[in-house]
């Protein structure tokens, strides 16, 4: 395959993959950290992107770089191995957040695994109006504060609550682990 053929294939596949995922140029730019104008230039075949740029874009799309060069279908089952899921640390106190949802769902439907050390706390600012969270405790106990109410949840308990106001999750009497689903409207 020649360089112009590669560039053309990348341009075509990128646009197809982006539109199949229902992403606008702006959304892909935000998810990938690549400017909107650069994504647009790549899709039009007007730019020959670096490997780093392609890597950022393909990670945001949930495909490997090779997926831009061939016509293979995406797998029916998308697997995120435990050691490959992105981690967020430094939010709250003694809390680690593992991202389980795909990048294209950011701002629509997000899934996280929360792990708290003893005394760990996660204070969250309000999300957009109408956002709700669904929390299921997997291990330990978690004190939940939302909508001017508080409750203590134990292993196996679930709670649904408005997340468009300040809300807090805190490990109670030891470490804790939970699954959190954020649904935006």
C-alpha positions as CSV (number, residue, x, y, z in Angstrom):
1,X,0.0,0.0,0.0
2,X,1.4,3.4,-0.9
3,X,1.5,6.4,1.4
4,X,-1.4,8.1,-0.5
5,X,-3.4,4.9,-0.3
6,X,-2.8,4.6,3.5
7,X,-3.7,8.2,4.0
8,X,-6.9,7.7,2.0
9,X,-7.8,4.5,3.8
10,X,-7.3,6.2,7.2
11,X,-9.4,9.2,6.2
12,X,-12.3,7.0,5.0
13,X,-12.2,4.6,8.0
14,X,-11.9,7.3,10.6
15,X,-15.0,9.1,9.3
16,X,-16.9,5.8,9.1
17,X,-15.8,4.7,12.6
18,X,-16.6,8.2,14.1
19,X,-20.1,8.3,12.5
20,X,-20.9,4.7,13.5
21,X,-20.1,5.6,17.1
22,X,-22.5,8.6,16.8
23,X,-19.7,11.1,17.5
24,X,-19.4,14.6,16.1
25,X,-16.0,16.1,15.2
26,X,-16.2,18.1,18.4
27,X,-17.0,15.0,20.6
28,X,-14.1,13.0,19.1
29,X,-11.8,16.0,19.6
30,X,-12.8,16.2,23.2
31,X,-12.4,12.5,23.9
32,X,-9.1,12.2,22.1
33,X,-7.4,15.4,22.9
34,X,-6.8,16.0,19.2
35,X,-8.0,19.3,17.9
36,X,-11.3,19.4,15.9
37,X,-9.5,20.9,12.9
38,X,-6.8,18.2,12.9
39,X,-9.5,15.4,13.1
40,X,-11.3,17.1,10.2
41,X,-8.1,17.4,8.1
42,X,-7.3,13.7,8.7
43,X,-10.9,12.7,7.6
44,X,-10.5,14.8,4.5
45,X,-7.2,13.2,3.7
46,X,-5.4,16.6,4.0
47,X,-3.1,15.6,6.9
48,X,-0.7,12.8,7.5
49,X,-1.1,12.3,11.3
50,X,1.6,11.1,13.6
51,X,1.4,7.7,15.3
52,X,0.7,9.5,18.6
53,X,-2.2,11.4,17.1
54,X,-3.7,8.2,15.6
55,X,-3.2,6.4,18.9
56,X,-5.2,9.1,20.8
57,X,-8.0,9.0,18.2
58,X,-8.2,5.2,18.1
59,X,-8.2,5.0,21.9
60,X,-11.1,7.4,22.0
61,X,-13.0,5.3,19.4
62,X,-12.2,2.1,21.2
63,X,-10.3,0.5,18.3
64,X,-6.7,-0.3,17.6
65,X,-4.7,1.6,15.0
66,X,-4.9,-1.4,12.7
67,X,-8.6,-0.9,12.7
68,X,-8.1,2.2,10.6
69,X,-6.2,0.3,7.9
70,X,-8.4,-2.8,7.4
71,X,-12.0,-3.5,7.0
72,X,-12.4,-5.9,9.9
73,X,-15.7,-5.6,11.8
74,X,-15.6,-4.6,15.5
75,X,-15.8,-7.6,17.8
76,X,-19.3,-8.5,19.0
77,X,-18.0,-8.5,22.6
78,X,-15.7,-5.7,23.6
79,X,-13.5,-6.7,26.5
80,X,-11.6,-4.4,28.8
81,X,-9.1,-6.5,30.8
82,X,-8.8,-5.5,34.5
83,X,-5.2,-4.3,34.1
84,X,-6.1,-2.2,31.0
85,X,-9.0,-0.2,32.5
86,X,-8.0,3.4,33.0
87,X,-7.6,4.6,36.7
88,X,-8.4,8.0,38.2
89,X,-6.6,8.7,41.4
90,X,-6.4,11.9,43.3
91,X,-10.1,12.7,43.3
92,X,-11.4,12.6,46.8
93,X,-9.5,11.0,49.7
94,X,-8.2,7.4,49.5
95,X,-10.4,6.6,46.6
96,X,-9.5,5.0,43.3
97,X,-11.8,5.1,40.3
98,X,-11.6,2.5,37.6
99,X,-13.3,3.5,34.3
100,X,-15.3,0.6,32.9
101,X,-17.4,2.5,30.2
102,X,-16.1,3.2,26.7
103,X,-14.8,6.7,25.8
104,X,-17.7,7.4,23.4
105,X,-20.2,7.2,26.3
106,X,-18.6,10.1,28.3
107,X,-21.3,12.5,29.2
108,X,-24.1,10.1,28.4
109,X,-23.7,6.9,30.3
110,X,-20.6,6.2,32.5
111,X,-19.7,3.2,34.6
112,X,-17.0,3.1,37.3
113,X,-15.7,0.8,39.9
114,X,-14.9,2.7,43.1
115,X,-12.4,1.4,45.6
116,X,-12.1,3.1,49.0
117,X,-9.5,2.6,51.7
118,X,-10.7,2.9,55.2
119,X,-11.8,6.5,55.7
120,X,-11.9,7.1,52.0
121,X,-14.3,9.8,50.7
122,X,-15.4,11.0,47.3
123,X,-17.1,14.4,47.2
124,X,-18.7,15.1,43.8
125,X,-19.8,18.4,42.4
126,X,-23.2,18.6,40.7
127,X,-23.5,17.0,37.3
128,X,-25.7,18.4,34.6
129,X,-29.5,18.8,35.4
130,X,-31.4,15.6,35.5
131,X,-28.3,13.4,36.0
132,X,-28.8,10.3,38.2
133,X,-26.4,7.9,39.8
134,X,-26.9,4.2,40.5
135,X,-24.6,2.8,43.2
136,X,-24.2,-0.9,44.2
137,X,-21.9,-1.8,47.1
138,X,-19.8,-4.8,46.3
139,X,-17.8,-4.9,49.6
140,X,-18.0,-3.1,52.9
141,X,-20.2,-0.2,53.8
142,X,-20.6,3.2,52.1
143,X,-22.3,6.2,53.6
144,X,-24.2,8.1,50.9
145,X,-25.2,11.7,51.0
146,X,-27.3,13.3,48.2
147,X,-30.3,15.6,47.9
148,X,-30.1,16.6,51.6
149,X,-30.5,13.0,52.6
150,X,-28.0,10.4,54.0
151,X,-28.1,6.6,54.1
152,X,-25.7,3.8,55.0
153,X,-25.4,1.0,52.4
154,X,-24.0,-2.4,53.0
155,X,-22.7,-5.2,50.7
156,X,-25.2,-5.9,48.0
157,X,-27.3,-2.8,48.7
158,X,-28.1,-0.4,45.8
159,X,-29.2,3.2,45.7
160,X,-30.4,5.5,43.0
161,X,-30.2,9.2,43.6
162,X,-30.1,12.6,41.9
163,X,-26.5,13.7,41.0
164,X,-27.3,17.2,39.8
165,X,-26.5,18.5,43.2
166,X,-23.5,17.9,45.5
167,X,-23.2,14.3,46.6
168,X,-20.8,12.3,48.8
169,X,-19.7,8.7,49.1
170,X,-17.6,7.6,52.1
171,X,-16.2,4.3,53.3
172,X,-17.8,3.4,56.6
173,X,-16.0,1.1,59.2
174,X,-13.2,-0.1,56.9
175,X,-12.5,-0.3,53.2
176,X,-15.2,-0.6,50.6
177,X,-15.8,-1.2,46.9
178,X,-18.8,-0.2,44.7
179,X,-20.1,-0.1,41.2
180,X,-21.3,3.3,40.1
181,X,-23.4,4.1,37.0
182,X,-23.9,7.7,36.0
183,X,-26.8,8.4,33.7
184,X,-26.9,11.8,32.0
185,X,-30.1,13.3,30.4
